Amino acid sequence: MSYSINGICFEIHNKLGRFSREKQYADEFERALIQKNINYEREKRLFNNGVFSGNIIDFVVEDCIIIDLKAKRFITKDDYYQMKRYLITLNKKLGLIINFNDKLINSKRILNNHS
């Protein structure tokens, strides 16, 4: 599944380039998931003890991979730690941080060791 997701992201990067907004990348990503019949949930809100935590995950694909789309100069430690929190909270094994602002797109794979 992560291979398919990376393929979709390469297509989007080729289509939109590296200077669009995160929402434009997310809209294209959603269109591609629909076209390929891949199950997903967009803008999933996280709750702690029934209370909205303020965190919204960009996508959860096939109920197993968390996707965090970015359009910024650099992926930071904060982005990494945010993904780790998402993985632990939802008890998922794999998260991908995809930064479309890079000249050559690549995804950062984050694994959950706590599941």
MDTraj code that builds the backbone (N, CA, C; nanometers):
import mdtraj as md
import numpy as np

residues = "MET SER TYR SER ILE ASN GLY ILE CYS PHE GLU ILE HIS ASN LYS LEU GLY ARG PHE SER ARG GLU LYS GLN TYR ALA ASP GLU PHE GLU ARG ALA LEU ILE GLN LYS ASN ILE ASN TYR GLU ARG GLU LYS ARG LEU PHE ASN ASN GLY VAL PHE SER GLY ASN ILE ILE ASP PHE VAL VAL GLU ASP CYS ILE ILE ILE ASP LEU LYS ALA LYS ARG PHE ILE THR LYS ASP ASP TYR TYR GLN MET LYS ARG TYR LEU ILE THR LEU ASN LYS LYS LEU GLY LEU ILE ILE ASN PHE ASN ASP LYS LEU ILE ASN SER LYS ARG ILE LEU ASN ASN HIS SER".split()
xyz = np.array([
    [0.0819, -0.1188, 0.0000],
    [0.0000, 0.0000, 0.0000],
    [0.0868, 0.1258, 0.0000],
    [0.1958, 0.1272, 0.0776],
    [0.2802, 0.2471, 0.0821],
    [0.3443, 0.2727, -0.0545],
    [0.3719, 0.1672, -0.1291],
    [0.4260, 0.1814, -0.2650],
    [0.3240, 0.2539, -0.3536],
    [0.1978, 0.2162, -0.3460],
    [0.0915, 0.2816, -0.4238],
    [0.0763, 0.4275, -0.3834],
    [0.0838, 0.4541, -0.2551],
    [0.0716, 0.5912, -0.2052],
    [0.1854, 0.6773, -0.2588],
    [0.3062, 0.6233, -0.2569],
    [0.4203, 0.6989, -0.3092],
    [0.4036, 0.7257, -0.4585],
    [0.3512, 0.6295, -0.5320],
    [0.3253, 0.6497, -0.6743],
    [0.2259, 0.7627, -0.6979],
    [0.1201, 0.7655, -0.6184],
    [0.0209, 0.8732, -0.6278],
    [0.0880, 1.0081, -0.6013],
    [0.1720, 1.0134, -0.5003],
    [0.2381, 1.1398, -0.4656],
    [0.3327, 1.1865, -0.5758],
    [0.4030, 1.0947, -0.6396],
    [0.4890, 1.1318, -0.7525],
    [0.4058, 1.1927, -0.8651],
    [0.2914, 1.1314, -0.8936],
    [0.2023, 1.1839, -0.9981],
    [0.1550, 1.3253, -0.9639],
    [0.1171, 1.3459, -0.8386],
    [0.0692, 1.4773, -0.7948],
    [0.1813, 1.5807, -0.8048],
    [0.2997, 1.5420, -0.7615],
    [0.4142, 1.6333, -0.7666],
    [0.4456, 1.6713, -0.9111],
    [0.4389, 1.5746, -1.0005],
    [0.4619, 1.6041, -1.1423],
    [0.3546, 1.6965, -1.1984],
    [0.2320, 1.6807, -1.1509],
    [0.1199, 1.7604, -1.2023],
    [0.1200, 1.9025, -1.1458],
    [0.1350, 1.9168, -1.0139],
    [0.1205, 2.0466, -0.9486],
    [0.2530, 2.1194, -0.9245],
    [0.3637, 2.0469, -0.9307],
    [0.4913, 2.1095, -0.8989],
    [0.5118, 2.1192, -0.7494],
    [0.6053, 2.2056, -0.7095],
    [0.6419, 2.2105, -0.5682],
    [0.5970, 2.3355, -0.4946],
    [0.5212, 2.4234, -0.5602],
    [0.4863, 2.5498, -0.4954],
    [0.3361, 2.5698, -0.4754],
    [0.2606, 2.4619, -0.4678],
    [0.1172, 2.4719, -0.4394],
    [0.0956, 2.4683, -0.2883],
    [-0.0293, 2.4805, -0.2478],
    [-0.0646, 2.4763, -0.1056],
    [-0.1003, 2.3332, -0.0648],
    [-0.0906, 2.3086, 0.0658],
    [-0.1202, 2.1745, 0.1178],
    [-0.2596, 2.1282, 0.0784],
    [-0.3582, 2.2176, 0.0822],
    [-0.4949, 2.1793, 0.0482],
    [-0.5050, 2.1333, -0.0975],
    [-0.4314, 2.1960, -0.1870],
    [-0.4341, 2.1541, -0.3274],
    [-0.3763, 2.0134, -0.3418],
    [-0.2677, 1.9855, -0.2712],
    [-0.2096, 1.8507, -0.2749],
    [-0.3066, 1.7496, -0.2138],
    [-0.3710, 1.7870, -0.1055],
    [-0.4658, 1.6971, -0.0390],
    [-0.5857, 1.6682, -0.1295],
    [-0.6354, 1.7699, -0.1989],
    [-0.7482, 1.7494, -0.2910],
    [-0.7098, 1.6536, -0.4036],
    [-0.5912, 1.6706, -0.4588],
    [-0.5429, 1.5805, -0.5646],
    [-0.5217, 1.4393, -0.5112],
    [-0.4688, 1.4302, -0.3897],
    [-0.4465, 1.3007, -0.3273],
    [-0.5794, 1.2281, -0.3089],
    [-0.6797, 1.3008, -0.2629],
    [-0.8127, 1.2418, -0.2437],
    [-0.8708, 1.1943, -0.3769],
    [-0.8582, 1.2761, -0.4817],
    [-0.9079, 1.2349, -0.6144],
    [-0.8429, 1.1048, -0.6606],
    [-0.7122, 1.0945, -0.6389],
    [-0.6401, 0.9742, -0.6804],
    [-0.6852, 0.8521, -0.6004],
    [-0.7081, 0.8688, -0.4705],
    [-0.7554, 0.7563, -0.3894],
    [-0.8923, 0.7092, -0.4368],
    [-0.9798, 0.8040, -0.4672],
    [-1.1134, 0.7685, -0.5166],
    [-1.1018, 0.6953, -0.6498],
    [-1.0200, 0.7483, -0.7382],
    [-1.0025, 0.6885, -0.8713],
    [-0.9485, 0.5459, -0.8623],
    [-0.8620, 0.5206, -0.7664],
    [-0.8005, 0.3882, -0.7525],
    [-0.8765, 0.2977, -0.6556],
    [-0.9946, 0.3417, -0.6115],
    [-1.0773, 0.2637, -0.5180],
    [-1.0030, 0.2252, -0.3906],
    [-0.9292, 0.3189, -0.3353],
    [-0.8574, 0.2960, -0.2101],
    [-0.9379, 0.3618, -0.0981],
    [-0.9654, 0.2843, 0.0061],
    [-1.0418, 0.3361, 0.1200],
    [-0.9563, 0.4336, 0.2014],
    [-1.0205, 0.5402, 0.2473],
    [-0.9474, 0.6408, 0.3239],
    [-1.0447, 0.7196, 0.4106],
    [-0.9870, 0.7903, 0.5058],
    [-1.0615, 0.8866, 0.5861],
    [-0.9801, 1.0157, 0.5834],
    [-1.0449, 1.1261, 0.5460],
    [-0.9749, 1.2548, 0.5358],
    [-1.0070, 1.3419, 0.6567],
    [-0.9064, 1.4134, 0.7027],
    [-0.9192, 1.5068, 0.8147],
    [-0.9816, 1.4409, 0.9371],
    [-0.9190, 1.3328, 0.9784],
    [-0.9652, 1.2586, 1.0965],
    [-0.9262, 1.3353, 1.2228],
    [-1.0263, 1.3621, 1.3047],
    [-1.0030, 1.4341, 1.4300],
    [-0.9621, 1.3354, 1.5394],
    [-0.8660, 1.3764, 1.6191],
    [-0.8209, 1.2930, 1.7297],
    [-0.8876, 1.3366, 1.8585],
    [-0.9298, 1.2379, 1.9367],
    [-0.9945, 1.2629, 2.0652],
    [-0.9166, 1.1928, 2.1753],
    [-0.9040, 1.2594, 2.2893],
    [-0.8461, 1.1999, 2.4098],
    [-0.9538, 1.2014, 2.5170],
    [-0.9922, 1.0837, 2.5624],
    [-1.0971, 1.0690, 2.6631],
    [-1.2260, 1.1400, 2.6214],
    [-1.2598, 1.1283, 2.4922],
    [-1.3832, 1.1858, 2.4416],
    [-1.3778, 1.3340, 2.4117],
    [-1.2616, 1.3965, 2.4319],
    [-1.2471, 1.5401, 2.4091],
    [-1.1556, 1.5616, 2.2878],
    [-1.1990, 1.6463, 2.1947],
    [-1.1192, 1.6762, 2.0764],
    [-0.9861, 1.7366, 2.1189],
    [-0.8766, 1.6763, 2.0734],
    [-0.7425, 1.7186, 2.1160],
    [-0.6893, 1.8376, 2.0369],
    [-0.7577, 1.8748, 1.9299],
    [-0.7101, 1.9843, 1.8452],
    [-0.6274, 1.9358, 1.7281],
    [-0.5984, 1.8064, 1.7239],
    [-0.5192, 1.7496, 1.6147],
    [-0.6094, 1.6891, 1.5089],
    [-0.5757, 1.7166, 1.3832],
    [-0.6494, 1.6613, 1.2700],
    [-0.5490, 1.5952, 1.1764],
    [-0.5694, 1.4681, 1.1507],
    [-0.4810, 1.3920, 1.0621],
    [-0.5290, 1.4110, 0.9193],
    [-0.4339, 1.4356, 0.8274],
    [-0.4704, 1.4581, 0.6874],
    [-0.5461, 1.3388, 0.6297],
    [-0.4866, 1.2197, 0.6348],
    [-0.5502, 1.0999, 0.5798],
    [-0.5118, 0.9769, 0.6614],
    [-0.6070, 0.8849, 0.6737],
    [-0.5783, 0.7487, 0.7183],
    [-0.6219, 0.6603, 0.6020],
    [-0.5251, 0.5892, 0.5425],
    [-0.5501, 0.5107, 0.4227],
    [-0.5635, 0.3636, 0.4589],
    [-0.6714, 0.3019, 0.4099],
    [-0.7007, 0.1591, 0.4330],
    [-0.6941, 0.1232, 0.5817],
    [-0.7265, 0.2184, 0.6674],
    [-0.7288, 0.1999, 0.8126],
    [-0.5961, 0.1457, 0.8667],
    [-0.4839, 0.1745, 0.7937],
    [-0.3561, 0.1240, 0.8438],
    [-0.2395, 0.2213, 0.8289],
    [-0.2452, 0.3161, 0.7357],
    [-0.1338, 0.4081, 0.7136],
    [-0.1821, 0.5517, 0.7339],
    [-0.1104, 0.6241, 0.8180],
    [-0.1413, 0.7650, 0.8423],
    [-0.0572, 0.8486, 0.7462],
    [-0.1228, 0.9425, 0.6785],
    [-0.0556, 1.0286, 0.5819],
    [-0.0613, 1.1724, 0.6322],
    [0.0557, 1.2371, 0.6363],
    [0.0640, 1.3776, 0.6729],
    [0.1278, 1.4513, 0.5555],
    [0.0488, 1.5300, 0.4844],
    [0.0971, 1.6027, 0.3675],
    [0.1512, 1.7389, 0.4109],
    [0.2665, 1.7746, 0.3567],
    [0.3306, 1.9016, 0.3901],
    [0.3659, 1.9763, 0.2618],
    [0.3749, 2.1094, 0.2739],
    [0.4219, 2.1944, 0.1650],
    [0.5068, 2.3037, 0.2287],
    [0.6219, 2.2635, 0.2794],
    [0.7097, 2.3577, 0.3475],
    [0.8550, 2.3243, 0.3177],
    [0.9442, 2.4135, 0.3558],
    [1.0853, 2.3980, 0.3186],
    [1.1482, 2.2713, 0.3753],
    [1.1233, 2.2451, 0.5033],
    [1.1885, 2.1328, 0.5689],
    [1.0906, 2.0577, 0.6584],
    [1.1111, 1.9284, 0.6687],
    [1.0411, 1.8478, 0.7681],
    [1.1210, 1.8619, 0.8973],
    [1.0527, 1.8930, 1.0060],
    [1.1203, 1.9191, 1.1331],
    [1.1012, 1.8034, 1.2322],
    [1.1733, 1.8119, 1.3418],
    [1.1561, 1.7143, 1.4495],
    [1.0129, 1.7182, 1.5017],
    [0.9542, 1.8384, 1.5067],
    [0.8155, 1.8512, 1.5532],
    [0.7201, 1.7727, 1.4642],
    [0.7434, 1.7741, 1.3324],
    [0.6602, 1.6958, 1.2399],
    [0.6737, 1.5471, 1.2697],
    [0.7964, 1.5044, 1.2956],
    [0.8233, 1.3648, 1.3286],
    [0.7516, 1.3254, 1.4586],
    [0.7661, 1.4074, 1.5626],
    [0.7031, 1.3756, 1.6909],
    [0.5505, 1.3803, 1.6817],
    [0.4991, 1.4709, 1.6004],
    [0.3543, 1.4765, 1.5786],
    [0.3061, 1.3450, 1.5174],
    [0.3781, 1.2950, 1.4173],
    [0.3399, 1.1680, 1.3544],
    [0.3488, 1.0540, 1.4558],
    [0.4517, 1.0536, 1.5389],
    [0.4629, 0.9490, 1.6414],
    [0.3410, 0.9506, 1.7345],
    [0.2965, 1.0706, 1.7739],
    [0.1769, 1.0820, 1.8595],
    [0.0546, 1.0264, 1.7875],
    [0.0396, 1.0610, 1.6595],
    [-0.0731, 1.0101, 1.5816],
    [-0.0717, 0.8571, 1.5787],
    [0.0451, 0.7998, 1.5514],
    [0.0566, 0.6541, 1.5412],
    [0.0209, 0.5866, 1.6737],
    [0.0701, 0.6417, 1.7823],
    [0.0439, 0.5829, 1.9138],
    [-0.1032, 0.5984, 1.9505],
    [-0.1595, 0.7175, 1.9271],
    [-0.2992, 0.7430, 1.9626],
    [-0.3939, 0.6511, 1.8863],
    [-0.3682, 0.6324, 1.7563],
    [-0.4567, 0.5487, 1.6743],
    [-0.4125, 0.4027, 1.6674],
    [-0.3005, 0.3711, 1.7329],
    [-0.2464, 0.2350, 1.7327],
    [-0.2253, 0.1823, 1.5902],
    [-0.1579, 0.2623, 1.5089],
    [-0.1226, 0.2230, 1.3714],
    [0.0271, 0.2010, 1.3657],
    [0.0721, 0.1220, 1.2690],
    [0.2137, 0.0857, 1.2602],
    [0.2959, 0.1783, 1.1717],
    [0.2342, 0.2393, 1.0690],
    [0.3117, 0.3152, 0.9712],
    [0.2502, 0.4519, 0.9443],
    [0.3366, 0.5527, 0.9416],
    [0.2961, 0.6864, 0.9025],
    [0.3912, 0.7384, 0.7962],
    [0.3389, 0.8157, 0.7020],
    [0.4206, 0.8767, 0.5978],
    [0.4058, 1.0280, 0.6042],
    [0.5185, 1.0966, 0.6126],
    [0.5209, 1.2419, 0.6019],
    [0.5711, 1.2720, 0.4614],
    [0.4882, 1.3390, 0.3830],
    [0.5228, 1.3653, 0.2432],
    [0.5287, 1.5162, 0.2232],
    [0.6478, 1.5646, 0.1881],
    [0.6684, 1.7075, 0.1679],
    [0.6756, 1.7363, 0.0177],
    [0.5762, 1.8057, -0.0320],
    [0.5695, 1.8355, -0.1746],
    [0.6561, 1.9546, -0.2142],
    [0.7106, 2.0271, -0.1174],
    [0.7927, 2.1435, -0.1489],
    [0.9357, 2.1053, -0.1870],
    [0.9753, 1.9816, -0.1653],
    [1.1083, 1.9364, -0.2054],
    [1.1195, 1.9340, -0.3570],
    [1.2403, 1.9608, -0.4052],
    [1.2640, 1.9559, -0.5501],
    [1.2354, 1.8153, -0.6029],
    [1.2845, 1.7164, -0.5314],
    [1.2551, 1.5760, -0.5612],
    [1.1763, 1.5213, -0.4431],
    [1.0547, 1.4817, -0.4703],
    [0.9668, 1.4373, -0.3612],
    [1.0170, 1.3059, -0.3017],
    [1.0084, 1.2965, -0.1694],
    [1.0300, 1.1688, -0.1032],
    [0.9467, 1.1676, 0.0235],
    [0.9152, 1.0498, 0.0683],
    [0.8326, 1.0397, 0.1885],
    [0.9185, 0.9872, 0.3029],
    [0.8888, 1.0377, 0.4204],
    [0.9556, 0.9922, 0.5422],
    [0.8658, 0.8878, 0.6070],
    [0.9204, 0.7689, 0.6241],
    [0.8459, 0.6597, 0.6862],
    [0.8712, 0.6625, 0.8365],
    [0.7632, 0.6657, 0.9120],
    [0.7726, 0.6642, 1.0586],
    [0.7027, 0.5381, 1.1074],
    [0.7737, 0.4587, 1.1864],
    [0.7161, 0.3352, 1.2386],
    [0.6786, 0.3518, 1.3848],
    [0.5726, 0.2844, 1.4250],
    [0.5273, 0.2853, 1.5631],
    [0.5802, 0.1603, 1.6315],
    [0.6713, 0.1790, 1.7248],
    [0.7285, 0.0658, 1.7993],
    [0.6438, 0.0277, 1.9191],
    [0.5395, 0.1065, 1.9486],
    [0.4581, 0.0851, 2.0681],
    [0.3338, 0.0008, 2.0429],
    [0.3107, -0.0404, 1.9188],
    [0.1866, -0.1155, 1.8917],
    [0.2065, -0.2633, 1.9080],
])
top = md.Topology()
chain = top.add_chain()
for i, resn in enumerate(residues, 1):
    res = top.add_residue(resn, chain, resSeq=i)
    for name in ("N", "CA", "C"):
        top.add_atom(name, md.element.get_by_symbol(name[0]), res)
traj = md.Trajectory(xyz[None], top)
